[in-house]
Amino acid sequence: MLKQPYFIIAPINIMRVTQPVQNSCISSRSFVSGCCALLSRTAFSPLQVRFKHTLDTSLVPVLNEPDIEEQFIGGSGPGGSNVNKNRNCVLLKHIPTGMVVKCHLSRLLQENRKLAREMLVNKLDEHFNGDMSLSAQKERLLQKKSTESLRKKKKLNDIRKKYEEFVANRSNSTSLLDGDNPERKE
């Protein structure tokens, strides 16, 4: 009987799997110095290590509920009487910094509360961490991927051009050997 593959996310310096995760579809992530490694073992392959990403989540600020002032106000925009009657727009104010976030992305109050908190955490992360914030790190990773992609495309283009030149020179040299010399007049 073949064993089912199982996955364990572990810090990079631990290179052995001690016990399998209960459910093979679910795995937890463990971050060490901003890196996360996925260790996988199947019945057919030895232990393999893959790096998932290099986002440092240790600097993301934690939102404390006593530091937040929350108000529910009437929203604006399309939606007719539902928007005018209901107070499902959330306004959060972070008291220590004075930052204000207004969220009316959904028609549901609970969803707007959740989204507003996420927006406030992102805004605080940008404010406190600057170029080490999650959004800046993601932007750098995307820029790195795009430059790597452009480099690969350029390299492939150069190889293709060299091959075309080689084929053209080869066909010219074989035509000269066959007696098709354009300089020679008969």
C-alpha positions as CSV (number, residue, x, y, z in Angstrom):
1,M,0.0,0.0,0.0
2,L,1.3,3.4,-1.0
3,K,1.6,6.1,1.7
4,Q,-0.1,9.4,1.1
5,P,2.2,12.4,0.7
6,Y,2.3,14.8,3.6
7,F,3.6,18.3,3.9
8,I,5.1,20.1,6.9
9,I,6.2,23.7,6.9
10,A,9.2,24.1,9.1
11,P,12.0,26.6,9.8
12,I,14.8,26.4,7.3
13,N,17.5,25.1,9.8
14,I,15.4,22.0,10.7
15,M,16.0,19.5,7.9
16,R,14.2,16.4,9.1
17,V,10.5,15.7,9.4
18,T,9.6,14.4,12.9
19,Q,5.9,13.6,12.4
20,P,3.3,14.0,9.7
21,V,0.5,16.5,9.8
22,Q,-2.9,14.9,10.5
23,N,-4.5,15.9,7.3
24,S,-2.3,16.0,4.2
25,C,-4.3,18.9,2.6
26,I,-3.7,21.2,5.6
27,S,-0.3,22.5,6.7
28,S,0.7,25.3,9.0
29,R,3.4,27.9,8.3
30,S,6.3,28.7,10.5
31,F,8.3,31.8,9.8
32,V,11.9,32.1,10.8
33,S,13.7,35.3,9.9
34,G,11.2,36.0,7.2
35,C,11.7,32.8,5.3
36,C,9.4,29.9,5.0
37,A,10.3,26.4,3.7
38,L,7.9,23.8,2.6
39,L,9.2,20.3,3.3
40,S,7.4,17.5,1.4
41,R,7.9,13.8,1.4
42,T,6.1,11.3,-0.8
43,A,6.4,7.6,-1.2
44,F,8.4,8.1,-4.4
45,S,10.7,11.0,-3.5
46,P,13.1,11.9,-0.7
47,L,12.7,14.9,1.4
48,Q,12.7,18.1,-0.7
49,V,12.9,21.7,0.4
50,R,11.1,24.6,-1.5
51,F,11.3,28.2,-0.5
52,K,7.9,29.8,-0.7
53,H,8.7,33.5,-0.3
54,T,10.7,35.9,1.7
55,L,8.2,38.3,3.2
56,D,9.0,39.5,6.7
57,T,5.7,39.5,8.7
58,S,7.4,40.1,12.1
59,L,7.2,43.9,11.7
60,V,3.4,44.1,11.0
61,P,1.8,46.1,13.9
62,V,-0.8,44.5,16.1
63,L,-4.2,46.3,16.3
64,N,-5.3,46.7,19.9
65,E,-9.1,47.2,20.3
66,P,-8.7,49.8,23.1
67,D,-6.7,52.0,20.7
68,I,-9.5,52.0,18.1
69,E,-12.5,54.3,18.0
70,E,-15.3,52.8,15.8
71,Q,-18.3,54.6,14.3
72,F,-21.0,53.3,12.0
73,I,-22.2,55.9,9.6
74,G,-24.5,56.0,6.6
75,G,-22.7,55.1,3.4
76,S,-22.8,56.8,0.0
77,G,-22.8,55.7,-3.6
78,P,-25.1,53.3,-5.6
79,G,-27.6,51.1,-3.8
80,G,-30.7,53.3,-3.5
81,S,-32.7,53.2,-0.3
82,N,-30.6,50.4,1.2
83,V,-27.6,52.7,1.3
84,N,-29.6,55.6,2.6
85,K,-31.4,53.7,5.4
86,N,-28.7,51.5,6.8
87,R,-25.6,52.5,8.7
88,N,-23.2,49.9,7.4
89,C,-20.2,52.1,6.6
90,V,-17.5,51.7,9.2
91,L,-15.2,54.6,10.3
92,L,-12.2,53.5,12.3
93,K,-9.8,56.0,14.1
94,H,-6.5,54.8,15.5
95,I,-6.3,57.0,18.6
96,P,-2.4,57.0,19.1
97,T,-1.6,58.0,15.5
98,G,-4.9,59.8,14.6
99,M,-5.2,57.8,11.3
100,V,-8.7,57.4,10.0
101,V,-10.1,54.6,7.7
102,K,-13.5,54.6,6.2
103,C,-14.8,51.4,4.6
104,H,-18.0,50.8,2.7
105,L,-17.0,48.1,0.3
106,S,-19.7,45.7,1.2
107,R,-23.4,45.9,2.1
108,L,-22.8,43.9,5.3
109,L,-21.7,45.6,8.4
110,Q,-19.6,42.7,9.8
111,E,-17.7,42.4,6.5
112,N,-17.0,46.1,6.5
113,R,-15.8,46.0,10.1
114,K,-13.3,43.2,9.1
115,L,-12.2,45.0,5.9
116,A,-11.7,48.3,7.8
117,R,-9.5,46.7,10.3
118,E,-7.4,45.1,7.6
119,M,-7.1,48.5,5.9
120,L,-6.1,50.1,9.1
121,V,-3.4,47.5,9.8
122,N,-2.0,48.0,6.2
123,K,-2.0,51.8,6.7
124,L,-0.2,51.5,10.1
125,D,2.3,49.1,8.5
126,E,3.0,51.6,5.8
127,H,3.3,54.4,8.3
128,F,5.6,52.7,10.8
129,N,7.7,50.4,8.6
130,G,7.9,52.4,5.3
131,D,9.9,50.4,2.8
132,M,9.9,47.3,5.0
133,S,6.0,47.1,5.0
134,L,4.3,44.1,3.5
135,S,3.1,46.0,0.5
136,A,6.6,47.4,-0.3
137,Q,8.0,43.9,0.1
138,K,5.4,42.5,-2.3
139,E,6.1,45.3,-4.8
140,R,9.8,44.5,-4.6
141,L,9.2,40.8,-5.2
142,L,6.9,41.6,-8.2
143,Q,9.6,43.9,-9.6
144,K,12.3,41.3,-9.1
145,K,10.1,38.7,-10.9
146,S,9.4,41.0,-13.8
147,T,13.1,41.9,-14.2
148,E,13.9,38.2,-14.1
149,S,11.3,37.5,-16.7
150,L,12.6,40.3,-18.9
151,R,16.1,38.9,-18.6
152,K,15.0,35.4,-19.5
153,K,13.1,36.8,-22.6
154,K,16.1,38.8,-23.7
155,K,18.4,35.8,-23.3
156,L,16.0,33.6,-25.3
157,N,15.8,36.3,-28.0
158,D,19.6,36.5,-28.2
159,I,19.9,32.8,-28.6
160,R,17.2,32.8,-31.3
161,K,19.1,35.6,-33.2
162,K,22.4,33.7,-33.0
163,Y,20.8,30.6,-34.2
164,E,19.2,32.4,-37.2
165,E,22.6,34.0,-38.0
166,F,24.2,30.6,-37.8
167,V,21.6,29.0,-40.1
168,A,22.0,32.0,-42.6
169,N,25.8,31.7,-42.6
170,R,25.6,27.9,-43.0
171,S,23.2,28.2,-46.0
172,N,25.6,30.8,-47.6
173,S,28.6,28.6,-47.1
174,T,26.8,25.6,-48.6
175,S,25.7,27.6,-51.6
176,L,29.3,28.7,-52.2
177,L,30.4,25.1,-52.1
178,D,27.8,24.1,-54.6
179,G,29.1,26.7,-57.1
180,D,26.6,29.5,-56.5
181,N,29.2,32.1,-56.1
182,P,27.7,35.6,-56.7
183,E,31.1,37.2,-57.3
184,R,32.0,34.8,-60.1
185,K,30.5,35.6,-63.5
186,E,30.2,33.1,-66.3
